[in-house]
Amino acid sequence: MEYTWKQFWQEEEGVGVVEILLVLVVLIALVLIFKTQLTALVSNIFTSISQKSQSIYQ
């Protein structure tokens, strides 16, 4: 018997709407708390990628 993602998603044992909503709320809260740090990190990563790609083409 093969267990597929569709069966997993339709199975309701142990997973309720409340639990899913709580996980989403926690994730959103973490993103909001660390928004400035995440923005700075992503910006630094893209700056580094841009600089290194420019050095390859020169």
C-alpha positions, 0 to 999 in steps of 0.5 A: 500500500503506497502512502501518497501526499493526497492521503496524508493531507486528507488524513485528519488524525492528530492534525486540526485547523487550530494546530495549523493556525497556531504554527502559522501565527508563530511563523508570522510572529518570528518573521515580524520580530526578525524582519530587519535582520532578515532583510539585512541578511538577504540584502548582504547575500544579494550584494555578495552575489552581484559583486562576485558575478561582476568579477567573473565577467570582467 
